[in-house]
């Protein structure tokens, strides 16, 4: 444990930010799993789930949890997967 007051604060702040990042990332992963289930069961309902999943991915990128290029790559792969399932 740090002795300096500012170092103590940095520990608290970094724990708070790590918790927020974990929550955002877990929400994104949950949305990805729901999309996967929707694609496997009913591709027509997967279109709505794609919108929600894209929003969760964009939010994670906006908060800096994932890189914006990684977010775009994930969304492109999801759209490709949905188009393949719809055929």
C-alpha positions as a printed Julia matrix, in Angstrom:
87×3 Matrix{Float64}:
   0.0     0.0     0.0
   1.36    3.43   -0.92
   2.33    5.94    1.75
   1.95    9.12   -0.29
  -1.52   10.66   -0.37
  -1.61   11.16   -4.13
  -0.52    7.55   -4.7
  -3.35    6.35   -2.44
  -5.79    8.36   -4.51
  -4.4     6.92   -7.76
  -4.98    3.4    -6.42
  -8.61    4.21   -5.58
  -9.21    5.92   -8.93
  -7.64    3.1   -10.91
  -9.77    0.53   -9.07
 -12.9     2.53   -9.91
 -11.92    2.8   -13.57
 -11.04   -0.89  -13.75
 -14.47   -1.76  -12.36
 -16.18    0.47  -14.94
 -14.11   -1.04  -17.75
 -14.98   -4.55  -16.57
 -18.69   -3.71  -16.49
 -18.64   -2.23  -19.99
 -16.67   -5.15  -21.4
 -18.94   -7.71  -19.73
 -22.0    -5.94  -21.1
 -20.49   -6.04  -24.56
 -19.69   -9.75  -24.24
 -23.22  -10.49  -23.03
 -24.66   -8.65  -26.0
 -22.38  -10.61  -28.35
 -23.59  -13.88  -26.85
 -27.24  -12.83  -27.19
 -26.59  -11.97  -30.83
 -24.99  -15.37  -31.41
 -28.02  -17.12  -29.92
 -30.37  -15.0   -32.04
 -28.46  -15.86  -35.21
 -28.54  -19.57  -34.39
 -32.25  -19.68  -33.55
 -34.01  -16.96  -35.57
 -32.09  -14.81  -38.09
 -35.02  -12.38  -38.43
 -34.81  -11.4   -34.75
 -31.03  -11.2   -35.04
 -31.37   -7.94  -37.01
 -32.74   -6.17  -33.93
 -30.1    -7.79  -31.75
 -27.39   -6.63  -34.17
 -28.46   -3.05  -33.54
 -28.22   -3.49  -29.76
 -24.89   -5.28  -30.04
 -23.44   -2.6   -32.31
 -24.52    0.02  -29.81
 -22.81   -1.86  -26.96
 -19.63   -2.19  -29.02
 -19.69    1.51  -29.92
 -20.16    2.44  -26.26
 -17.16    0.32  -25.28
 -15.08    2.02  -27.96
 -16.27    5.48  -26.92
 -15.28    4.81  -23.31
 -11.87    3.58  -24.4
 -12.37   -0.01  -23.27
 -11.62   -1.31  -26.78
  -9.95    0.4   -29.72
 -12.21    1.97  -32.36
 -10.72   -0.19  -35.11
 -11.39   -3.31  -33.03
 -14.99   -2.13  -32.59
 -15.42   -1.63  -36.33
 -13.88   -5.03  -37.03
 -16.26   -6.73  -34.57
 -19.3    -5.0   -36.09
 -18.24   -5.93  -39.62
 -17.82   -9.57  -38.62
 -21.25   -9.6   -36.97
 -22.9    -8.15  -40.08
 -21.1   -10.69  -42.25
 -22.26  -13.49  -39.96
 -25.87  -12.24  -40.09
 -25.82  -12.02  -43.89
 -24.46  -15.57  -44.12
 -27.2   -16.87  -41.78
 -29.94  -15.05  -43.7
 -29.08  -16.86  -46.95
